[in-house]
C-alpha cells in the first residue's frame, strides 16, 4: 500500500477513491492515539490493492509511499516549512524529533521518540524519522467510512521511495516504503497480549493481503522483556501467496510489542514491512530494534 506525504501544518484531510486508508467523512473514529484536527478539502489518490490517505495539517502536495496512509498534523515543534525528508536521506527535517535528550542505546543508530505514548526506540541510521505529528494507518477496502483498522504515530521509515508506480495511470507517481515502525496508545485493548496479536495481524491484512484474510499467518503472543526491562507481550504475523497484481505488491510481515505503562495504560510498538524481497529487513534487525524499546526519561 502507499501512504501520502505532506507538509506538517495546515488544515486538510485527504481521502482516496477506493481502498482502506483514511478517516470517515465526519472525522476519524479513534481507537488509538491518532491526532485529530479540523478537516479541509479532500485530496484523492489511489494505490494498487489498497489506497492510502495522507491526513495533513497543511494544504500541499501529496506524494505517496509504502504500506499505509499518513496523517500529518501540526504542532509538537514542527514548523511546517518543508516536507519531511525521505527515509533514504540523511537526517534533516526530522531532527526536531530527536533533540529531547534521548540518546540511542545502539551506537550509530537514531532515536525515535513519540511524546504521545512516551515510547522511545532506536533504528539503524539509514531509517528516516517523521515528525511526532505524523501517523500512518490502514483501513478496510470495503469500508465506505474508511475507518482505520490499525495505525501508529511518530513513525520511522526505511526507503520511503522503495517502489514507485502509477496505480491509476493519471501521470502522478505513487511511492511505497519498504518498512516502518511506530507506537500508539491502545485505548480499546483489554490486555497487552490482545493488542500485540491484533496489531500484527491487522497490519499484514490491511497493508498486504486485502481482501484475503486466509493469507495472513498469525503468531501467538509470547512474553518479552526489552533491554530496558519493560515486560510485555510480542506477536508476529506474516503473509504468504500475495499475487503481484501491481508493480509494488508483495507479501508483508509485522512484529508488535504491547505492555502497560507506569500509569497502567496499554501502549504498543509495531514494525511492519515487505516480506520475501531482496531488501527485506531481516528478523534479527527487527528484534534488535524491538529490544531498544523504552520509556522516555527512563
C-alpha angles and dihedrals in degrees: 000000000000130000128207123245128207148150113296102239138059133055120289138122113198119199134186135232097239140357135047120304123091148064121276118260092263094050131283123299108232119222087156139025097289109154117243133213137164108281127234134186119332126250114201128211139158139212135188114277093354136019130232134215131209110207106195145172096224131056102237143117123319117224115176128220139173136319109345148016119280124225113203119187133170127252134053090099098303112139095201091220095127140011117268114271117258114262090244092063131084118269108291131127093017097060091102086073093061105046099082094101096270112133126195117260091208114066112249095010128117126247121234117200127187110192091191095061100023088232120142127185139161131239133188115274095256091064118098124224125221122208117273088250092068125093133178127203146160131227136188118279090223097050110104089196092052092223112184114255093196138336147156137216138225090033131191115213137198119214098349091193095042094134125021123194144145105235098179096034092236094135093253117117119235119204132207128198125224099225142346140188134193145139140248145179114258103219096166103034115109096202139011088246091058093046094050094047095046095044094053096046096042093052092053093045096043096043105036120008108039125175093013112078091174091074091063117093112200123205122212117251115260132191114265136178122198124221089262091056101258109149122204143114130295127198135177135204134183141173133233129193102023104163116227097243089156136028094262101038113125141149115271142209137199139190120197130188121191131182143154118269121225087267091057095252119136113240131170147201122209138188120199129176150140118294131208096023128119093251096044112146105250117243088238091061091047090053092047091053089047091052090061095059109125143145122271112263091014 
